[in-house]
Amino acid sequence: MILRIIIGVVVGGGIGFGWYKLVGCSTGACPLTSHPVITMIYGAVLGVLIATSSH
C-alpha cells in the first residue's frame, strides 16, 4: 500500500510538471498552471487518489 502511494506521488508529480511545461500559463493569470510547484502538488494528490482508489 505504501509503495502504491509513493508511486502515485512520483508519477502524479511528474505528470503535473509535464502539464506545467506543455500547457502552463506564461502570464501568471492561471492559478493552477502558473507555478510548477503548485501543479506538481495537484498532480501528486491526484496520483495518490488514483493509486489508492483501484484494487
C-alpha positions in Angstrom: 0.0 0.0 0.0 2.8 2.4 0.9 4.6 1.6 -2.4 1.4 2.4 -4.3 1.2 5.8 -2.6 4.8 6.6 -3.3 4.4 5.6 -7.0 1.2 7.7 -7.2 3.1 10.7 -5.8 6.0 10.4 -8.1 4.0 9.7 -11.3 1.4 12.3 -10.5 4.1 14.9 -9.7 5.8 14.1 -12.9 2.6 14.4 -14.9 1.9 17.7 -13.1 5.3 19.0 -14.1 4.8 17.9 -17.7 1.4 19.6 -17.7 3.1 22.8 -16.5 5.8 22.6 -19.2 3.3 21.8 -22.0 0.2 23.7 -21.1 1.3 26.1 -18.3 0.2 29.7 -18.2 3.0 32.1 -19.0 1.2 35.2 -17.9 0.6 34.1 -14.3 -3.1 34.6 -14.6 -3.9 30.9 -14.2 -3.5 29.9 -10.5 -3.2 26.2 -11.2 -0.7 26.2 -14.1 1.3 29.3 -13.5 3.8 27.8 -11.0 5.4 24.4 -11.3 5.3 23.5 -7.6 1.6 24.1 -7.4 0.9 22.0 -10.5 3.2 19.2 -9.2 1.3 19.2 -5.8 -2.0 18.9 -7.6 -0.7 16.1 -9.8 0.8 14.3 -6.8 -2.5 14.5 -4.9 -4.4 13.2 -7.9 -1.8 10.4 -8.4 -2.3 9.3 -4.8 -6.1 9.3 -5.2 -5.9 7.3 -8.3 -3.4 4.9 -6.9 -5.3 4.2 -3.8 -8.8 4.0 -5.3 -8.3 0.9 -7.5 -8.0 -2.6 -6.2 
